[in-house]
């Protein structure tokens, strides 16, 4: 049974997750459209701001994980939130000065904060009992559903708040969200590593990460996220540039995509406990494949809406499942290097996908952006099947020995 401390950690980190995802939702929507505004008809580089955010996240994953190993989760989260706040304000200033390079640098700093914020899901599992880990992880991720509404609505309310420069006011709101997480996270109670755990370096990283369970955990989290990011990043471009939909329609599609991403978290942990983590990952991959199929059928708003909604649910299942698998393969003394490497791989993949999204759309169109996702979905399914075979063989071998 979870203790009162476990429940408080879930509550505090869920609030921080909600604020972080509000900021991310704001950024994914406004930064891409800002790129379109700054660059005009040449949309090849319109996703560069999102790419820079993800490059920052990838660059910050390993350092933030080791920072928290050194000074603890609480202090690490506070420090990185201050970095993100500075980045948001720099982005606002760069927009006012019409500096595309400066805007991207600010977004990069916000990405560094994002690397630490991605650790909310791992942090809540640090002190939780084994039978509560999956549920704790999924509940914290579920709080991201707040971002589905708060992020896009904040863009709508603030995009013209600072005068003629569209979206500059939105980055002031981003700074407020980010600073708030650094204040609220002070309420967590997660024990720091003991001296023995800190001095124990654990197994070599390669030995941990090459375990079959770890391999499938990384594949599920990485490719589930890459597929989602590839299609989500390209969607505002396809809707605004290619089909000339109004901002209101784009906002609605992104809102319901984000709902699909995080609302299932209220029950994903229970589904994992009931049906098994590999079955949930498989379901997630199938849902993402269905999202691609729907996107290929039509480009009216209902097709975008339903496709992105299913894409979000599929991401939730694949990413939550991958996160749960990863918690099974490392000891407390190994978690910094294992979790840091996992997130480095995830967000490096996302950065590449984000950069490719605009280029793919510019040269080949919306259909090819979707078709590019199918091989990655297939890899997730193959990896799960492989792990099931490995586990069955292991059980059979143990039965023969006994």
N, C-alpha and C positions, 0 to 999 in steps of 0.2 A: 504493500500500500504506500502511496506517496505521502510524505510528511508535509507538515505545514510549510517548511522551508522549500520543498520541491514545488508546491503550489504557488508560493510567492515568486520563486524564480521564473516559473512559467508565465505568471501574470506580468511581471516587470519586463521580461524579455519579449513577451508578446506585444506589449505596448511599444517597445523600441522597434520591433519588427514592423508594426503597423506604420510608425512614423517613417522608418527607413523606406518602406515600400511606397508610401505616399510620395516621398522624395524621388524615388526611382521612377515611379509612374509619371510624375511631373517631368522628370528629365527625359525619359524615353519619348514622350510626346513633344515637348517643347524644343529639345535639342535637335531632333531630326528636322522639325519644321523650321527651326532657326537656320539650320544648314541650307535648307531649300531657299529661304529668304535671302541669305547671304550670297549664294552661288548662282541663283537664277535657274536657267534651263539645264545647265550641266549638273546633273544629280549624281554623277559618279562619286563625288566626295561629300555628298549630303549626310552620309552616315559616319563621317570621320569623327564628329563629336561623341557619338555613342561609342565608337571604337576606342577613342581616347579614354573614355570613362572605364571601359572594360580592360584596356591595357593597364590603367592605373590599378584596377582591381586585381588583375593577374600579378602585377609587379608587387603589390602589397600583401599578397596572401601568405607567403612564407615569412617575411619579416613580422607581420602582425601576429601570426601564430607563435613565433618565438618570443615576441615582445610579451605576450600574455603568459607564456611559460615562465618568463623572467619576473614580471611584476604582478602577475595575476590578471584574471579576466576583467575585473572592475576597472582598475587603473588603465588597462589597455584600451578598453572601450571609450573611456573618457578622453584620453589623449587623441585617439584617432577621430573622434567626433569633432574636436577642435580643428583638426586638419581639414576635415570635410566642410566645416563652416567657412573657413578661409577660402577654400576652393569655390564654394557657391558664390561668395561675395566677389571674388575675382572674375567669375563668369559674368556676373551682372555688370561689373565695371567695363569689361571687355566689350560687351554688347553695346553699351552706351558710347564706347569709343570706336565701334565698328571694326574691332580687331578679331579676325577669325582665329589667328594663332593664339592670342591671349585667351579667347573663349575656350579653346581646346585645352590650354594649360590649366585653367580653372576646373574644367570638367575632369581632367586627369587627377587633380588633387581630391576631388569628390570621390573618384574611383578608388583612391587609396583608402579613404574612410570605408567605402563599400566592402573592401577586402576584410576589414575587421567586422563589419556588420553581418557579413555572411557567416561569421562564427557564432551568432546568436543561437543557431540551431544545434551546434555542437556544444555550446556552453550549457544549455539547459539539460543536456544529457550527462554532463560531467558528474553531477552528484545524485542523479536520479537512479532508483533501483532498476534492475534489468527489465522487469515486467512493465515499467512505466516509460522507458526510453522512447519507444516508437510513438507512443501517444504524446509525450512531452514535445518531441520534435515536430510532430504534425500540428499540434496546437499552436506552437510558436509560428510555424509557417502559415497557419490559417489566419493569423492576425494580419497577414499581408493583404487580406481582402479589403481592409480599410483603405489601402492605397488605391483600390479599384475606383473608388468614388472620390476620395479626398484629393489624390494627385491630379487627375484630369479636371476636376471641378476647380481646384486651386489655379490651374493654368487658365481656365476660362475667366476667373475672377481677377487675376493679377496680370495677365499678359499685356494689358495696356495701361497698367497702373503708373508707369514712369514716363508717360508721354508717348512720343512718336515711335520709340524703339520697341517693337513687338517682342514680348516674352522677357524683357529685362526685369520687370517686377516679379515674374515667376521665380527668378533665382534668389530674390530676397526671401521669398517664402521657403525656398529650398534651404537656405541658411538657417531659418527659424526651426524647421523640422529637424535638421541635423544637430543643431545645438541642443534641442530638447532631449534628444536621445542620450546625449552625454550627461545630462542632469538626472534623468529618470533612471538610468542604468546604475546609479549609485545605490539603488535599493536591492541589488542582487546579493545573494549570500552563497558564493561558490568557493569552497576551500581551495587555497593555493596548494600546489604540490608540496608534499612533505620533503624534508632534506634528503631522505633516502630516495624518493621518487625523482627529485630534481637531479641528484647526482647520478642516478641510473640512466644511462643513455639508451638502454633498450637494444633491440636487434637492429642490424643495419637496415636502412630504409628500403633498399632493394629487396631484401628478404621478406619484409612485411608487404610491400606493395605488389609483389609477384605471386602472392597467394591467390588461388582461383577466386575466392570470395572478394578479395580486394580488387582484382582486375575487373570483375563484373560490376562492383560498386562504382569504380571510376568510369567505366564505359557508360553505365546507365545514367549517372549524374551528368557526365560531360556531354554525351550525344543527345540526351533528352533536353538539356539546356541549349545546346547549339542549334538543334532543330527549331526549338521555340523561338530563340533569338533571331535566327535567320528570317523566319517568316514574320515575326512581330515587327522587326526593324524595317522591313521592306513594305509593310502594309500602309503606313501613313504616306509613303512616297507614291505607291501605286494608286491610292485613293485620291490624293491631292493633285499629283502631276499627271498621271495617266488618265484618270477618270473624272477629275475636277469636282470631287465631292466637297461639300462645305465642311468646315472645321467641326461643326456639331455632329455630323455623321461619323467622322473619324474618331471623335471623342467617345461616342457611344460604343463603337466597335472595340476600342482599347479598354474602356471600362469593363465590358463584359468578358473580354479576354482575361483581364486581371482577376475578375471574379472566378472565372474558371481555374485560374492558376492557384488561388489560395483558399477559396471556400471549401473545397474537398478536404482541406487539412483538418476540419473539425471531426472527420471520421476516417481519414486515411490510416491513422495509427491503429484504430480498431480493426479496419479491414486487413491490415498487415498481420495483426495478431491472430485473426480468424482464418484467413486464406493463405497466408504465407507471403513473404516479401517478394519472392520471385514471380509469383502469380500476379501480384500488383504491378510490378515492373512490366511484365508482359502486357497486361491490360493497358498500361500507359502508352506503350509503343504502338499498340493497335489503334488506340484513340488518336494518336498523332498521325498515323497513316490515314485514318478516316478524315482527319482535318485537311490533309493534303488533297485527298480525292474530292472533297467538297469545294475546295478552292479552285480546282481545275475545271469544275463543272460550270461555274458562273462567276461573274464579277459585280453583281448587284449587291446592295448593302446586306440583304439577308444572308447571302453566301459568305461574305466577309465575316459577318457576325457569328454565324454558326461554326464556321471553320476555325476562327480564332478562339471561340469558346471551348471547343473540343481540344484544340491545341493546348490551351491552358490546363485543362484537366489531365491530359496525357502527361504534360510536364510535371504536374504535382505528383502523380503516381510514380513516374520514373525517378524523379529527383529525391523525393522522400524515401523511396525504397533504396536508392543508392546510398543516401546518407545513413540509413539504418544499417545497411550491410557494412559500411565502413566502420561503424562503432564496434563491430564484432571482431575486428582483426588486430586491434592495437591495445596495448596496456596504457595506463595513465602517463607513464614516462615517455611513451612513444607518440602520444596523440598530437603534439605540436608539429612534428615533422611530417607525420602521415596526413593530418588534416590540412596542413599548409600545402603539401605537394598535391593533394587531391584538388584543392581549390585553385591552385596554380594551373593545373591541367584544364580544369573546367573553364576558367575565365580566359585562358589563352585561346582555347577553342572558340569561346564566345566572341572574343575580339576579332579573330579571323573571320568568323561568320558575319559579324557586323560590317566589317570592311567589304566583304564580298557581296553583301546584300545589295548595296547601291550599285556596284559595278555590274552584277548579274542582271539587275533590273534594267539598267541603262542600255546594255548591249543585247540582252536576250529576252527581256520581258518577264512579266509576272509568272507565267506558266513555268519557265525554267527555274525560277527561284524555288518554286514548290517541288519540281522534279528533283532538284539537287538534294532535297531532304530525304528522299526515299532510301538511298543506300545507307544512310546513317541509321535510319529506323531499323533497317534489316540487320545491321550489325548488332544493335541492342538485342533483338530477338535471338540471333545466333548465339550471342554471349550467354544469355539466360539458359538456352537449351544445353549449351556446353557445360555450364555449372551444374545443372540438374543431373547430367550424365556423370560428372565427376563425383557428385555427392552420393549418387546411387551406388557407384563402384566402391566408394569408401565404406558405405554401410555394408555392402556385400562382403568386402574383404574383412571387416571387423567381425561379421557373423561367422565367416569361415575360420578365423583365428580362435574365436571363442568356442 
